[in-house]
Amino acid sequence: MPRITLETYIDADKQTVFDLARNIDLHQISTKHTNEKAIAGRMSGLIELNETVTWQARHFGITQKLTSKITEFDSPDFFVDEMLSGVFKSIRHEHRFIEQGIGTLMIDTFDYVSPLGVLGRVADSLFLLSYLKDLLVKRNAVIKSYAESKPLRTS
């Protein structure tokens, strides 16, 4: 099972970073390049424990849907979202937030299992792992930018 681990230092308090990381509106801003939109479940604001969101996005020229649920939640330290349905066999994304000085270390641990058995594992090594890591890096850069300087505008 591939695993992506990212650490992003953000010069903002832990609660702010925690809330931005679970903000549906900011997620859509950070994935604008894939036309990702919330189409069912929690569609705006801060997602909470046991809530779901269904995303629709375009990846590799194909429109896809993915439904995830917040399965663990300990504000402002930790939350987990897990895929309920979508193209992957499974996705589990842990979000941890640790105070560091006057800022916050945001740690993402993203585990997934590709579909299609051996073909999926080949895709992982050829392009999928780096593609997913790039999506998370871009998302974290947007969270960092908003936490450090920009007010969130959802309109």
Buried (B, 14 or more C-beta within 10 A) or exposed (E): EBEBEBEBEBBBBBEBBBBBBBBBBBBBBBBEEBEBBBEEBBBEEBBEEEBBBBBBBEBEEEEBEBBBBBEEBEBBEBBBBBBBEBBBBBBBBBBBBBEEEEBBBBBBBBBBBBEEEEEBBEBBEEEBBEEBBEBBEBBBEBBBBBBEEEEEEEE
